[in-house]
Amino acid sequence: MDATKKKIQANVDRDSEERAKQVLSSLGISTSSIINAMFKRIAAEGKIPFALELTEDELADIRLAHAVENSKTPVLTDPKEIQDYLFGDDDDSY
């Protein structure tokens, strides 16, 4: 190996790596090339060269998960319980 190069290893999410590799392949860029480019930008700018923030879809998923967690919707597993909940009177016993 070239004395100016250093081999690094990283553990990454398998699905994310496969999807990113498809994009990079479509652009004709290798994984090593994009990592080198990112490292050069970090060194030149002294910061991460892109915003580390959630997308609107990711934020919406989090908000939905919180709303579900905070709801008073009962967990029903018995068919009679489900039927009573859906079609019974509104006695708020759940």
MODELLER restraints for C-alpha pairs under 7 A, 6 or more apart:
rsr = mdl.restraints
at = mdl.atoms
rsr.add(forms.Gaussian(group=physical.xy_distance, feature=features.Distance(at['CA:24:A'], at['CA:30:A']), mean=6.38, stdev=0.5))
rsr.add(forms.Gaussian(group=physical.xy_distance, feature=features.Distance(at['CA:41:A'], at['CA:49:A']), mean=6.24, stdev=0.5))
rsr.add(forms.Gaussian(group=physical.xy_distance, feature=features.Distance(at['CA:42:A'], at['CA:48:A']), mean=5.46, stdev=0.5))
rsr.add(forms.Gaussian(group=physical.xy_distance, feature=features.Distance(at['CA:42:A'], at['CA:49:A']), mean=6.15, stdev=0.5))
rsr.add(forms.Gaussian(group=physical.xy_distance, feature=features.Distance(at['CA:74:A'], at['CA:94:A']), mean=6.12, stdev=0.5))
rsr.add(forms.Gaussian(group=physical.xy_distance, feature=features.Distance(at['CA:76:A'], at['CA:82:A']), mean=5.87, stdev=0.5))
